[in-house]
Amino acid sequence: MKTAVIPQVRVEPEFRGDLEAVLQEGETISAFVESAVRSAVEFRHMQSRFHARGQAAWERFQATGASSSADDVLSKLQAKLDAKRRQMS
């Protein structure tokens, strides 16, 4: 598959200087931009899945009226956190 080019983005010289100042040794602006775009795309995918799960939960609640108290949810989350901490010890 052929690669494609992301359109150029015009920025103020000061911003370009800030960008160049944070590049790691041997890193190019192109590599930095590609990494940033990949991260943004993955974030948008996660955000979309989060919203879909929330919408599905809302629809289930509307259909069934079943819900959990905040205390129950927090207790379950705390139990998961405690289990993970024990696993990592």
ChimeraX commands (.cxc) that place a marker at each C-alpha (Angstrom):
marker #1 position 0.00,0.00,0.00 radius 0.5
marker #1 position 1.31,3.43,-0.91 radius 0.5
marker #1 position 1.83,5.97,1.81 radius 0.5
marker #1 position 0.00,9.29,1.85 radius 0.5
marker #1 position 1.11,12.74,2.91 radius 0.5
marker #1 position -0.59,14.66,5.69 radius 0.5
marker #1 position -1.20,18.25,4.57 radius 0.5
marker #1 position 1.28,20.86,5.68 radius 0.5
marker #1 position 0.24,23.04,8.60 radius 0.5
marker #1 position 1.30,26.65,8.77 radius 0.5
marker #1 position 2.37,27.79,12.23 radius 0.5
marker #1 position 3.88,30.89,13.74 radius 0.5
marker #1 position 7.69,30.86,13.86 radius 0.5
marker #1 position 7.58,31.01,17.68 radius 0.5
marker #1 position 5.49,27.83,17.79 radius 0.5
marker #1 position 7.86,26.06,15.41 radius 0.5
marker #1 position 10.69,27.04,17.72 radius 0.5
marker #1 position 8.79,25.60,20.69 radius 0.5
marker #1 position 8.25,22.39,18.71 radius 0.5
marker #1 position 11.90,22.09,17.76 radius 0.5
marker #1 position 12.90,22.69,21.38 radius 0.5
marker #1 position 10.97,19.63,22.59 radius 0.5
marker #1 position 12.16,17.17,19.94 radius 0.5
marker #1 position 14.13,14.26,21.30 radius 0.5
marker #1 position 17.61,13.56,20.03 radius 0.5
marker #1 position 17.42,12.38,16.42 radius 0.5
marker #1 position 13.66,13.00,16.21 radius 0.5
marker #1 position 12.35,14.91,13.21 radius 0.5
marker #1 position 9.38,17.23,13.12 radius 0.5
marker #1 position 7.72,14.79,10.71 radius 0.5
marker #1 position 8.14,11.90,13.15 radius 0.5
marker #1 position 6.82,14.05,15.99 radius 0.5
marker #1 position 3.79,15.14,13.97 radius 0.5
marker #1 position 3.05,11.56,12.90 radius 0.5
marker #1 position 3.25,10.38,16.50 radius 0.5
marker #1 position 0.99,13.21,17.67 radius 0.5
marker #1 position -1.57,12.50,14.96 radius 0.5
marker #1 position -1.56,8.76,15.76 radius 0.5
marker #1 position -2.12,9.56,19.44 radius 0.5
marker #1 position -4.95,11.94,18.60 radius 0.5
marker #1 position -6.60,9.35,16.34 radius 0.5
marker #1 position -6.37,6.67,19.05 radius 0.5
marker #1 position -7.80,9.12,21.60 radius 0.5
marker #1 position -10.74,9.86,19.30 radius 0.5
marker #1 position -11.35,6.11,18.86 radius 0.5
marker #1 position -11.34,5.61,22.65 radius 0.5
marker #1 position -13.61,8.63,23.08 radius 0.5
marker #1 position -16.04,7.26,20.51 radius 0.5
marker #1 position -16.12,3.83,22.21 radius 0.5
marker #1 position -16.63,5.51,25.60 radius 0.5
marker #1 position -19.60,7.46,24.28 radius 0.5
marker #1 position -21.05,4.33,22.66 radius 0.5
marker #1 position -20.81,2.44,25.98 radius 0.5
marker #1 position -22.44,5.35,27.78 radius 0.5
marker #1 position -25.26,5.53,25.24 radius 0.5
marker #1 position -25.83,1.77,25.49 radius 0.5
marker #1 position -25.92,2.00,29.29 radius 0.5
marker #1 position -28.41,4.87,29.12 radius 0.5
marker #1 position -30.62,2.91,26.75 radius 0.5
marker #1 position -30.48,-0.15,29.05 radius 0.5
marker #1 position -31.45,2.02,31.99 radius 0.5
marker #1 position -34.33,3.56,30.10 radius 0.5
marker #1 position -35.56,0.12,29.04 radius 0.5
marker #1 position -35.17,-1.63,32.41 radius 0.5
marker #1 position -34.97,1.10,35.05 radius 0.5
marker #1 position -32.23,-0.95,36.71 radius 0.5
marker #1 position -29.33,1.01,38.13 radius 0.5
marker #1 position -26.57,0.78,40.73 radius 0.5
marker #1 position -25.94,3.15,43.58 radius 0.5
marker #1 position -22.81,5.26,43.56 radius 0.5
marker #1 position -21.62,3.41,46.68 radius 0.5
marker #1 position -21.97,0.03,44.92 radius 0.5
marker #1 position -20.06,1.26,41.89 radius 0.5
marker #1 position -17.29,2.78,44.02 radius 0.5
marker #1 position -17.01,-0.42,46.07 radius 0.5
marker #1 position -16.63,-2.51,42.93 radius 0.5
marker #1 position -14.00,-0.13,41.54 radius 0.5
marker #1 position -12.11,-0.18,44.83 radius 0.5
marker #1 position -12.16,-4.00,44.84 radius 0.5
marker #1 position -10.72,-4.03,41.30 radius 0.5
marker #1 position -8.03,-1.56,42.30 radius 0.5
marker #1 position -7.13,-3.56,45.42 radius 0.5
marker #1 position -6.94,-6.80,43.40 radius 0.5
marker #1 position -4.67,-5.17,40.83 radius 0.5
marker #1 position -2.41,-3.79,43.54 radius 0.5
marker #1 position -2.12,-7.25,45.14 radius 0.5
marker #1 position -1.34,-8.74,41.73 radius 0.5
marker #1 position 1.46,-6.23,41.16 radius 0.5
marker #1 position 3.04,-6.73,44.60 radius 0.5
marker link #1:1,2 radius 0.2
marker link #1:2,3 radius 0.2
marker link #1:3,4 radius 0.2
marker link #1:4,5 radius 0.2
marker link #1:5,6 radius 0.2
marker link #1:6,7 radius 0.2
marker link #1:7,8 radius 0.2
marker link #1:8,9 radius 0.2
marker link #1:9,10 radius 0.2
marker link #1:10,11 radius 0.2
marker link #1:11,12 radius 0.2
marker link #1:12,13 radius 0.2
marker link #1:13,14 radius 0.2
marker link #1:14,15 radius 0.2
marker link #1:15,16 radius 0.2
marker link #1:16,17 radius 0.2
marker link #1:17,18 radius 0.2
marker link #1:18,19 radius 0.2
marker link #1:19,20 radius 0.2
marker link #1:20,21 radius 0.2
marker link #1:21,22 radius 0.2
marker link #1:22,23 radius 0.2
marker link #1:23,24 radius 0.2
marker link #1:24,25 radius 0.2
marker link #1:25,26 radius 0.2
marker link #1:26,27 radius 0.2
marker link #1:27,28 radius 0.2
marker link #1:28,29 radius 0.2
marker link #1:29,30 radius 0.2
marker link #1:30,31 radius 0.2
marker link #1:31,32 radius 0.2
marker link #1:32,33 radius 0.2
marker link #1:33,34 radius 0.2
marker link #1:34,35 radius 0.2
marker link #1:35,36 radius 0.2
marker link #1:36,37 radius 0.2
marker link #1:37,38 radius 0.2
marker link #1:38,39 radius 0.2
marker link #1:39,40 radius 0.2
marker link #1:40,41 radius 0.2
marker link #1:41,42 radius 0.2
marker link #1:42,43 radius 0.2
marker link #1:43,44 radius 0.2
marker link #1:44,45 radius 0.2
marker link #1:45,46 radius 0.2
marker link #1:46,47 radius 0.2
marker link #1:47,48 radius 0.2
marker link #1:48,49 radius 0.2
marker link #1:49,50 radius 0.2
marker link #1:50,51 radius 0.2
marker link #1:51,52 radius 0.2
marker link #1:52,53 radius 0.2
marker link #1:53,54 radius 0.2
marker link #1:54,55 radius 0.2
marker link #1:55,56 radius 0.2
marker link #1:56,57 radius 0.2
marker link #1:57,58 radius 0.2
marker link #1:58,59 radius 0.2
marker link #1:59,60 radius 0.2
marker link #1:60,61 radius 0.2
marker link #1:61,62 radius 0.2
marker link #1:62,63 radius 0.2
marker link #1:63,64 radius 0.2
marker link #1:64,65 radius 0.2
marker link #1:65,66 radius 0.2
marker link #1:66,67 radius 0.2
marker link #1:67,68 radius 0.2
marker link #1:68,69 radius 0.2
marker link #1:69,70 radius 0.2
marker link #1:70,71 radius 0.2
marker link #1:71,72 radius 0.2
marker link #1:72,73 radius 0.2
marker link #1:73,74 radius 0.2
marker link #1:74,75 radius 0.2
marker link #1:75,76 radius 0.2
marker link #1:76,77 radius 0.2
marker link #1:77,78 radius 0.2
marker link #1:78,79 radius 0.2
marker link #1:79,80 radius 0.2
marker link #1:80,81 radius 0.2
marker link #1:81,82 radius 0.2
marker link #1:82,83 radius 0.2
marker link #1:83,84 radius 0.2
marker link #1:84,85 radius 0.2
marker link #1:85,86 radius 0.2
marker link #1:86,87 radius 0.2
marker link #1:87,88 radius 0.2
marker link #1:88,89 radius 0.2
view
